[in-house]
Amino acid sequence: RSRQIDLALRPPIDQFALLDFHKYQMIADVGYEYANPLVEDWLRSAPAGQAVARIAKQSKELGGRHYHGRVQSANKQHSIAVLRRAAARRARSIIRRYTPSEGDDEL
């Protein structure tokens, strides 16, 4: 079974190394600046993007937002900023997972 990609993004982050964890905010900013106009265009023009935008709008009108399969009460507008915050939280959790803690043995 083949799957089609709705939106493929390749932000210009080649100048960063794999272990540049301390630069994650800079990497997130570069990715955001690259992706923001593309995602906004996708939400307006692609059929799948229009469906996502419609669901987000309906969810907002109902006073909730989708979060991990649940609808939570929220007054904030759905936007790329919500996605950016979620991506930043995920990046921080990955960094914490792969960054040695104090007392860990060096590899």
C-alpha atoms as an extended CHARMM CRD file, in Angstrom:
* protein
*
       107  EXT
         1         1  ARG       CA              0.0000000000        0.0000000000        0.0000000000  PROA      1               0.0000000000
         2         2  SER       CA              1.5020000000        3.2930000000       -1.0130000000  PROA      2               0.0000000000
         3         3  ARG       CA              0.9740000000        6.5660000000        0.8030000000  PROA      3               0.0000000000
         4         4  GLN       CA              1.0660000000       10.0170000000       -0.6540000000  PROA      4               0.0000000000
         5         5  ILE       CA              2.6420000000       12.9080000000        1.1560000000  PROA      5               0.0000000000
         6         6  ASP       CA              0.3190000000       15.8720000000        1.6200000000  PROA      6               0.0000000000
         7         7  LEU       CA              3.0540000000       18.3780000000        2.3790000000  PROA      7               0.0000000000
         8         8  ALA       CA              6.7840000000       17.7070000000        2.2560000000  PROA      8               0.0000000000
         9         9  LEU       CA              9.0920000000       20.2550000000        3.8650000000  PROA      9               0.0000000000
        10        10  ARG       CA             12.8730000000       20.3830000000        3.7140000000  PROA      10              0.0000000000
        11        11  PRO       CA             13.9920000000       23.4030000000        5.7470000000  PROA      11              0.0000000000
        12        12  PRO       CA             17.4810000000       24.7940000000        5.0760000000  PROA      12              0.0000000000
        13        13  ILE       CA             19.1820000000       23.3740000000        8.1750000000  PROA      13              0.0000000000
        14        14  ASP       CA             22.1950000000       21.7570000000        6.5100000000  PROA      14              0.0000000000
        15        15  GLN       CA             24.5650000000       24.1540000000        8.2790000000  PROA      15              0.0000000000
        16        16  PHE       CA             23.6720000000       22.5790000000       11.6590000000  PROA      16              0.0000000000
        17        17  ALA       CA             25.3240000000       19.4150000000       12.9330000000  PROA      17              0.0000000000
        18        18  LEU       CA             23.4430000000       16.4490000000       14.3800000000  PROA      18              0.0000000000
        19        19  LEU       CA             24.5870000000       17.1870000000       17.9300000000  PROA      19              0.0000000000
        20        20  ASP       CA             23.9900000000       20.9570000000       17.9040000000  PROA      20              0.0000000000
        21        21  PHE       CA             21.4140000000       20.5930000000       20.6810000000  PROA      21              0.0000000000
        22        22  HSD       CA             22.2900000000       23.9960000000       22.1120000000  PROA      22              0.0000000000
        23        23  LYS       CA             21.1580000000       25.5830000000       18.8310000000  PROA      23              0.0000000000
        24        24  TYR       CA             17.6870000000       24.0580000000       18.8650000000  PROA      24              0.0000000000
        25        25  GLN       CA             15.9540000000       27.4460000000       19.1790000000  PROA      25              0.0000000000
        26        26  MET       CA             17.8660000000       28.7540000000       16.1530000000  PROA      26              0.0000000000
        27        27  ILE       CA             17.0170000000       25.5810000000       14.2170000000  PROA      27              0.0000000000
        28        28  ALA       CA             13.3510000000       25.9170000000       15.2070000000  PROA      28              0.0000000000
        29        29  ASP       CA             13.3370000000       29.5550000000       14.0620000000  PROA      29              0.0000000000
        30        30  VAL       CA             14.8980000000       28.6650000000       10.6910000000  PROA      30              0.0000000000
        31        31  GLY       CA             12.3630000000       25.8710000000       10.2400000000  PROA      31              0.0000000000
        32        32  TYR       CA              9.4840000000       28.1390000000       11.2230000000  PROA      32              0.0000000000
        33        33  GLU       CA             10.4980000000       30.9150000000        8.8330000000  PROA      33              0.0000000000
        34        34  TYR       CA             10.8250000000       28.3540000000        6.0370000000  PROA      34              0.0000000000
        35        35  ALA       CA              7.6320000000       26.4020000000        6.7510000000  PROA      35              0.0000000000
        36        36  ASN       CA              5.2170000000       29.1570000000        7.7530000000  PROA      36              0.0000000000
        37        37  PRO       CA              4.3940000000       30.4910000000        4.2520000000  PROA      37              0.0000000000
        38        38  LEU       CA              4.3250000000       26.9750000000        2.7760000000  PROA      38              0.0000000000
        39        39  VAL       CA              1.9290000000       25.6640000000        5.4240000000  PROA      39              0.0000000000
        40        40  GLU       CA             -0.2950000000       28.7340000000        5.1530000000  PROA      40              0.0000000000
        41        41  ASP       CA             -0.4550000000       28.2640000000        1.3600000000  PROA      41              0.0000000000
        42        42  TRP       CA             -1.1640000000       24.5240000000        1.8010000000  PROA      42              0.0000000000
        43        43  LEU       CA             -4.0160000000       25.2790000000        4.2240000000  PROA      43              0.0000000000
        44        44  ARG       CA             -5.5550000000       27.6270000000        1.6470000000  PROA      44              0.0000000000
        45        45  SER       CA             -5.0040000000       25.7310000000       -1.6050000000  PROA      45              0.0000000000
        46        46  ALA       CA             -4.5970000000       21.9600000000       -1.1280000000  PROA      46              0.0000000000
        47        47  PRO       CA             -7.7450000000       19.8580000000       -0.6110000000  PROA      47              0.0000000000
        48        48  ALA       CA             -6.1990000000       18.1160000000        2.4140000000  PROA      48              0.0000000000
        49        49  GLY       CA             -5.0500000000       21.4500000000        3.8290000000  PROA      49              0.0000000000
        50        50  GLN       CA             -8.5050000000       22.9330000000        3.3860000000  PROA      50              0.0000000000
        51        51  ALA       CA             -9.9770000000       19.9620000000        5.2600000000  PROA      51              0.0000000000
        52        52  VAL       CA             -7.5170000000       20.4630000000        8.1260000000  PROA      52              0.0000000000
        53        53  ALA       CA             -8.2800000000       24.1870000000        8.2360000000  PROA      53              0.0000000000
        54        54  ARG       CA            -12.0310000000       23.4730000000        8.2320000000  PROA      54              0.0000000000
        55        55  ILE       CA            -11.6990000000       20.9860000000       11.1340000000  PROA      55              0.0000000000
        56        56  ALA       CA             -9.5900000000       23.4610000000       13.1070000000  PROA      56              0.0000000000
        57        57  LYS       CA            -12.1350000000       26.2280000000       12.4830000000  PROA      57              0.0000000000
        58        58  GLN       CA            -15.0600000000       24.0280000000       13.5540000000  PROA      58              0.0000000000
        59        59  SER       CA            -13.1580000000       22.9460000000       16.6480000000  PROA      59              0.0000000000
        60        60  LYS       CA            -12.4800000000       26.5800000000       17.5430000000  PROA      60              0.0000000000
        61        61  GLU       CA            -16.1360000000       27.4840000000       17.0240000000  PROA      61              0.0000000000
        62        62  LEU       CA            -17.0630000000       24.7060000000       19.4580000000  PROA      62              0.0000000000
        63        63  GLY       CA            -14.6650000000       26.1740000000       22.0240000000  PROA      63              0.0000000000
        64        64  GLY       CA            -12.1310000000       23.3730000000       21.9380000000  PROA      64              0.0000000000
        65        65  ARG       CA             -9.0150000000       22.1870000000       20.2100000000  PROA      65              0.0000000000
        66        66  HSD       CA             -7.7860000000       18.7390000000       19.2630000000  PROA      66              0.0000000000
        67        67  TYR       CA             -4.8400000000       17.5780000000       21.3330000000  PROA      67              0.0000000000
        68        68  HSD       CA             -3.5830000000       13.9920000000       21.3120000000  PROA      68              0.0000000000
        69        69  GLY       CA             -6.9520000000       12.6870000000       20.1530000000  PROA      69              0.0000000000
        70        70  ARG       CA             -8.9810000000       14.6310000000       22.7310000000  PROA      70              0.0000000000
        71        71  VAL       CA            -10.7750000000       17.9360000000       22.4750000000  PROA      71              0.0000000000
        72        72  GLN       CA             -9.6640000000       20.4180000000       25.1110000000  PROA      72              0.0000000000
        73        73  SER       CA            -11.2330000000       23.7290000000       25.9330000000  PROA      73              0.0000000000
        74        74  ALA       CA             -9.2560000000       26.6070000000       24.4920000000  PROA      74              0.0000000000
        75        75  ASN       CA             -9.8330000000       30.1940000000       23.4860000000  PROA      75              0.0000000000
        76        76  LYS       CA             -6.6780000000       30.5640000000       21.4020000000  PROA      76              0.0000000000
        77        77  GLN       CA             -6.8610000000       30.6820000000       17.6390000000  PROA      77              0.0000000000
        78        78  HSD       CA             -5.4770000000       27.6880000000       15.7720000000  PROA      78              0.0000000000
        79        79  SER       CA             -2.4140000000       28.8260000000       13.9190000000  PROA      79              0.0000000000
        80        80  ILE       CA              1.0800000000       27.8940000000       12.9100000000  PROA      80              0.0000000000
        81        81  ALA       CA              2.1860000000       29.2020000000       16.3200000000  PROA      81              0.0000000000
        82        82  VAL       CA              0.3910000000       26.2760000000       17.9870000000  PROA      82              0.0000000000
        83        83  LEU       CA              2.2700000000       23.8670000000       15.7380000000  PROA      83              0.0000000000
        84        84  ARG       CA              5.5370000000       25.6630000000       16.4620000000  PROA      84              0.0000000000
        85        85  ARG       CA              5.0550000000       25.3430000000       20.2230000000  PROA      85              0.0000000000
        86        86  ALA       CA              4.2270000000       21.6500000000       19.8700000000  PROA      86              0.0000000000
        87        87  ALA       CA              7.3360000000       21.0850000000       17.7360000000  PROA      87              0.0000000000
        88        88  ALA       CA              9.4920000000       22.9560000000       20.2540000000  PROA      88              0.0000000000
        89        89  ARG       CA              8.1200000000       20.8230000000       23.1160000000  PROA      89              0.0000000000
        90        90  ARG       CA              8.8750000000       17.6700000000       21.1280000000  PROA      90              0.0000000000
        91        91  ALA       CA             12.4010000000       18.8780000000       20.3290000000  PROA      91              0.0000000000
        92        92  ARG       CA             13.0500000000       19.5940000000       24.0180000000  PROA      92              0.0000000000
        93        93  SER       CA             11.8600000000       16.1190000000       25.0050000000  PROA      93              0.0000000000
        94        94  ILE       CA             14.1660000000       14.5350000000       22.4120000000  PROA      94              0.0000000000
        95        95  ILE       CA             17.0840000000       16.6500000000       23.5930000000  PROA      95              0.0000000000
        96        96  ARG       CA             16.4490000000       15.6470000000       27.2170000000  PROA      96              0.0000000000
        97        97  ARG       CA             16.2550000000       11.9920000000       26.2340000000  PROA      97              0.0000000000
        98        98  TYR       CA             19.5780000000       11.9910000000       24.3870000000  PROA      98              0.0000000000
        99        99  THR       CA             21.5540000000       14.4270000000       26.5310000000  PROA      99              0.0000000000
       100       100  PRO       CA             23.5540000000       12.6840000000       29.2850000000  PROA      100             0.0000000000
       101       101  SER       CA             22.5100000000       13.6660000000       32.7910000000  PROA      101             0.0000000000
       102       102  GLU       CA             24.9230000000       14.4320000000       35.5960000000  PROA      102             0.0000000000
       103       103  GLY       CA             26.5180000000       11.2110000000       36.7850000000  PROA      103             0.0000000000
       104       104  ASP       CA             25.9180000000        9.3030000000       33.5460000000  PROA      104             0.0000000000
       105       105  ASP       CA             28.9060000000        7.4290000000       32.2090000000  PROA      105             0.0000000000
       106       106  GLU       CA             30.5120000000        8.9050000000       29.1100000000  PROA      106             0.0000000000
       107       107  LEU       CA             30.1950000000        6.7390000000       26.0060000000  PROA      107             0.0000000000
